[in-house]
Amino acid sequence: MKIFVMSDIHGSVFYLKKVLDAFKKEEAKLLLILGDELYHGPRNDLPEEYNPKEVVNLLNPLKNMIIAVRGNCDSEVDQMLLEYPIMGDYSTILWNEKRIFATHGHIFNKENMPNIQSGDILIYGHTHIPLAIEEEGIYILNPGSISLPKNGNKNSYGIFENNKFIVKDLDGNLIKEIEIKK
């Protein structure tokens, strides 16, 4: 199954529309959102076309395809508008005989690993910086941010497909790739 991964929308209708176009082109079966959907947070500038209500209107019709986790900028008020659950700090997904531990990254991340084992996958957002590495048998992945990339990175998303995790810019160009061994 092909899984589309995005993080850190931060209320940007402009970038959400671009990434939803990419989601359609990729023909993924599942949309994994790694938090920070509606609010931009006090440390971030307003993203282009900041409109949390319209972000809700774009995401809710996809509710049956979405698995989402809570980001540090997400709140119970946000959950009142979204028609799919976002308040869990993490979610576990089984993909190609691998366990994906999906989280935002403000609690669990490369420096504070959850209880997972060799062969498992930790995927998180929060840093707004793409990452695709393997350390001690654990895959550590980050799709970057669709709206507010940092450190000179491009706006990006991730794809799980055919035993690979691929990070692409919003035009579909490859940024990073890692093979996930069976």
N, C-alpha and C positions, 0 to 999 in steps of 0.2 A: 504494500500500500504506500502510495506517495503522500507525504505529509509536508505541508507548507508551514513555515515557521516565521512569525514576525514578533517584534517587540518594540516597545516604547513609541506608541502612536502619539501620545501626549496631546490628544485632541485635534490633530491636524487633518482636516478634511482633504486638503490638497494631496498630501502624501498617502493617505489611506486610499483615495481613489486610484492613485497610481499603483499601489501594491495590490489592490483588489483586481485591477486589470491583469497584473502579473499572475495572480492566483488563478484567474480564469484561463490564461494562456498555458499555465503549468499543468492544468487539469488534475490538481491534487484532490484527494478524497477527504482530507481532514485539514483544518486550519488550527494551528497551535499558536495561541497568543500568550506571550510571556510577560504580561503586565504593563502597567502604566498606559492605560487606554485613553482616558478622557482628560485628565488634568495634566498641566505642563510642569507642575512642581515649582517651589520657590527658588530653586537654584538654576532653572532653565529659562532662557528667553522664550517668548511666545513663538510657537512654530507657525509656519505659513498656513494661512486660512484656519486659525484656531477657532473651532466650532464644535464643542463636545456634543451638543444636541444632534447635530448632523452626523457625527461619528456614530452615535447610537442608532440613528435611522439607517445607516449603511450596514452596521454589523448585525442588528437584530434579525433581519431576514435570513442570515446565514447561521442562526443559532444551533441548528441541528448538525452542523459541520464543525462547530467550534469547541475546542477544549482550551480553557483559559486559567491562568493563575493570577493571584493578586500581586501587584507591584507596590512599591513604597508610596506611590502617588495615588493609588486606588483606595476608595473608601466605601462604606456601607451605602452612602448616598448614590454613588455610581451604580452599585448593585441594584438599587431600586429602579433604575432606568434600563439596565441591560437584561435581556431575557434568557441569559445563560449564566451559570455560576462563575464568579471571578474571585471569591473570597478565600479560596484555599491557598496556602503558602506554597504548595507544590502539587503536582499531579504525576502519576506514574502511568506510562503507556508501554504496551508491549508492541515491538516492531521488529520484524525479521529475527525473531528469537532473542531479541535484546530488550533489556529494560531501560527505558528512557525516564530519567528523573528530571522533570521539567519544573523550573522555578524562576522567579524573577531575577534573583542574584543579590539582593540586598541582605539576605540571610545566609543562604547556601551559595557557594561559588568556588572558584579555584583555590582560594586561600582558606575556605571553611567548607570542607567537603561533607556531604550528607553520608549516611551509612549505606554505601553502595559497594559493589564488589567488582573485581576484575571482569572486563567484558561489558560492563554497564556504561551508560551514557548519561552525563550530566549536561543539561542544556539550560542556559540562562541568558537574560538580557542585562538590563540595568547599567552596564558600563558604556553602552552605545559604541562598542568597539568589537568588530568581528573577531572570532577566535575559532580555530579548529585544530586541536592537538590531541595527542594520546600520551598519557603519563601513567606509568605503572599499570598498564592494561585498562585504564579507564579513559574514555573519550570525553573531552571537555570542549564544549561547543558554545558559541554565541553568534546569533545571526546579525549582530549590530543593531542599529536603530533605523526604522523607516523614516523618522521625521527629524531627528536631531543627532546626526552622527558626530563623533568626536575624534580628535587626533588626526584630522585630515582625511578620515575615511569617507566613503560614499554612503548615501542612503542605501540600506540593504535589507535582504531577507534571506531565509535559509530553506533548503529542500532536503528532506530525507527521501532517497530513492536508490534502489539497486545497490544496497550495502555501501552507500556513500552519503556524506553530508556535504552539501554544496552551498556556499554563500554567493549570492548574486546581487549586482546593483539593480536598481529599479527598471533598467532597460534589459535585464536578463543576461548581462555580461558577468562572466566568472570573476569572483574576487578571491575565494579560498575554496579548497576542496580537501576532504580526507576520506580515505577508504576505511570502512568499519568492518574489520575482519570477523568472519563467522566463528 
